[in-house]
């Protein structure tokens, strides 16, 4: 059975993110080898970094754990973003989802026995993360 079309609803101004999501989907549709599946992880990591850069308040230099937030530290940038939300959207579960998505993309990138299902999970989780943040951004 073919995959259903992904409904992707990113903020229109997020051109690089939009292009990268479609690139990842095209790569996923044609992937056949472990290296192809690992490449999905690389693209998803880059999507997460692009997403973090879009929503991160660069004036916040120190994360909640007391560490410096680096220019490509998507995990801490997105955690900082969630911390800045009003109480309706602050959620430990959202932070867990962000961390899990980043971890999965990192693991897939280095997974010696990566398979199609691993790449699909990574792509779908990354797409969901973009859609969640996009939905919050539309609200505010």
Secondary structure as GFF3:
##gff-version 3
##sequence-region A 1 140
A	DSSP	alpha_helix	15	30	.	.	.	ID=ss1
A	DSSP	alpha_helix	34	55	.	.	.	ID=ss2
A	DSSP	alpha_helix	74	84	.	.	.	ID=ss3
A	DSSP	alpha_helix	92	109	.	.	.	ID=ss4
A	DSSP	alpha_helix	116	139	.	.	.	ID=ss5
###
